[in-house]
Amino acid sequence: MFITNSRFTNAAREAAREGTPITLIDGNNLVRLVIKYEFYITPVTTYVLDDFYDEE
């Protein structure tokens, strides 16, 4: 199993399909798994302050 927070190249995906099966988990899949299993996450509420502090 290989895990990255980025993406795998086409050559890496092809190599994983050949011979011994290798599981590739890229950044998008990693995020989905973390959300699905709520692994070390705590939901938070975020507020955006628009232009309130943008004084020039």
Backbone as JSON, one array per atom type, in Angstrom:
{
  "sequence": "MFITNSRFTNAAREAAREGTPITLIDGNNLVRLVIKYEFYITPVTTYVLDDFYDEE",
  "N": [[0.85, -1.16, 0.0], [0.58, 2.17, -0.89], [0.61, 5.51, 0.09], [-0.2, 8.87, -0.55], [-0.31, 12.44, -0.18], [-0.74, 13.78, -2.4], [-0.92, 13.28, -5.9], [-0.82, 10.26, -7.89], [1.36, 9.28, -10.56], [0.6, 8.37, -13.97], [2.23, 6.25, -14.73], [2.85, 5.13, -12.25], [0.33, 4.21, -11.47], [-0.15, 2.3, -13.45], [1.95, 0.49, -12.92], [1.14, -0.4, -10.44], [-1.03, -1.95, -11.1], [0.06, -4.08, -12.44], [1.55, -7.31, -11.98], [2.14, -8.1, -8.56], [-0.6, -7.12, -6.63], [-0.99, -3.74, -5.72], [-2.1, -1.31, -3.52], [-3.08, 1.97, -4.09], [-3.39, 5.04, -2.55], [-4.46, 8.17, -3.0], [-4.33, 11.78, -2.43], [-7.04, 12.76, -2.59], [-8.57, 10.41, -2.14], [-7.6, 9.82, 0.39], [-8.6, 11.94, 1.94], [-11.36, 11.39, 1.7], [-11.5, 8.92, 3.06], [-10.71, 9.68, 5.66], [-12.81, 11.39, 6.35], [-15.0, 9.62, 6.11], [-14.49, 7.67, 8.13], [-14.18, 9.28, 10.29], [-11.64, 9.89, 11.37], [-9.56, 11.01, 13.72], [-10.65, 13.64, 13.6], [-12.35, 16.69, 14.24], [-15.34, 18.27, 13.89], [-15.69, 21.69, 12.91], [-16.9, 25.09, 13.11], [-16.7, 27.67, 10.79], [-16.24, 31.12, 10.37], [-16.44, 33.84, 8.13], [-15.11, 37.04, 7.82], [-15.75, 38.97, 5.84], [-15.28, 42.21, 4.47], [-14.72, 43.64, 6.75], [-12.32, 44.17, 8.24], [-10.77, 45.26, 6.3], [-9.45, 47.92, 5.8], [-8.21, 50.72, 4.15]],
  "CA": [[0.0, 0.0, 0.0], [1.29, 3.44, -0.95], [-0.27, 6.63, 0.37], [0.36, 10.19, -0.78], [-1.28, 13.51, -0.06], [-0.75, 14.36, -3.73], [-1.47, 12.37, -6.9], [0.11, 9.3, -8.48], [1.52, 9.4, -12.0], [0.01, 7.28, -14.75], [3.17, 5.13, -14.67], [2.69, 4.49, -10.94], [-0.95, 3.48, -11.49], [0.04, 1.12, -14.31], [2.82, -0.44, -12.2], [0.36, -0.99, -9.34], [-1.95, -2.94, -11.67], [0.83, -5.21, -12.95], [2.19, -8.16, -10.98], [1.53, -8.14, -7.24], [-1.5, -5.97, -6.44], [-0.58, -2.67, -4.82], [-3.16, -0.34, -3.32], [-2.63, 3.35, -4.1], [-4.34, 5.97, -1.96], [-3.98, 9.53, -3.25], [-4.84, 12.8, -1.53], [-8.51, 12.8, -2.59], [-9.06, 9.21, -1.45], [-7.23, 9.93, 1.79], [-9.58, 12.83, 2.57], [-12.63, 10.66, 1.78], [-11.4, 7.92, 4.12], [-10.69, 10.38, 6.95], [-14.18, 11.85, 6.61], [-15.87, 8.46, 6.28], [-14.24, 7.0, 9.4], [-13.99, 10.32, 11.31], [-10.34, 9.56, 11.94], [-8.87, 12.15, 14.32], [-11.18, 14.93, 13.17], [-13.4, 17.32, 15.03], [-16.0, 19.29, 13.06], [-15.62, 23.06, 13.41], [-17.64, 26.09, 12.36], [-15.82, 28.75, 10.37], [-16.91, 32.36, 10.0], [-15.63, 34.72, 7.3], [-15.4, 38.42, 8.19], [-15.87, 39.83, 4.66], [-14.37, 43.35, 4.36], [-14.76, 44.38, 8.01], [-11.0, 44.61, 8.62], [-10.06, 45.68, 5.09], [-9.45, 49.38, 5.73], [-6.97, 51.26, 3.55]],
  "C": [[0.9, 1.23, 0.0], [0.28, 4.56, -0.79], [0.47, 7.92, 0.11], [-0.72, 11.23, -0.53], [-1.4, 14.28, -1.37], [-1.44, 13.4, -4.69], [-0.39, 11.42, -7.4], [0.18, 9.53, -9.98], [0.83, 8.22, -12.69], [0.91, 6.04, -14.69], [3.04, 4.39, -13.34], [1.4, 3.68, -10.9], [-0.83, 2.21, -12.32], [0.88, 0.07, -13.59], [2.06, -1.13, -11.07], [-0.59, -2.06, -9.85], [-1.22, -4.2, -12.14], [1.4, -6.02, -11.78], [1.43, -8.21, -9.68], [0.64, -6.92, -7.05], [-0.97, -5.0, -5.39], [-1.74, -1.69, -4.73], [-2.55, 1.06, -3.27], [-3.74, 4.23, -3.52], [-3.78, 7.37, -2.15], [-4.65, 10.51, -2.29], [-6.35, 12.84, -1.44], [-9.1, 11.6, -1.85], [-8.75, 9.27, 0.04], [-8.22, 10.82, 2.54], [-10.92, 12.12, 2.72], [-12.61, 9.63, 2.91], [-11.41, 8.57, 5.51], [-12.09, 10.83, 7.32], [-15.1, 10.67, 6.91], [-15.72, 7.84, 7.67], [-14.01, 7.97, 10.56], [-12.7, 10.1, 12.1], [-9.62, 10.82, 12.41], [-9.35, 13.49, 13.8], [-12.25, 15.4, 14.13], [-14.05, 18.38, 14.14], [-15.9, 20.66, 13.72], [-16.49, 23.96, 12.54], [-16.7, 27.23, 12.04], [-16.66, 29.95, 9.94], [-15.94, 33.22, 9.2], [-16.07, 36.15, 7.56], [-15.44, 39.4, 7.01], [-14.84, 40.95, 4.67], [-14.27, 44.16, 5.65], [-13.39, 44.95, 8.39], [-10.18, 45.13, 7.43], [-10.16, 47.2, 4.93], [-8.14, 49.86, 5.17], [-6.96, 52.74, 3.65]]
}
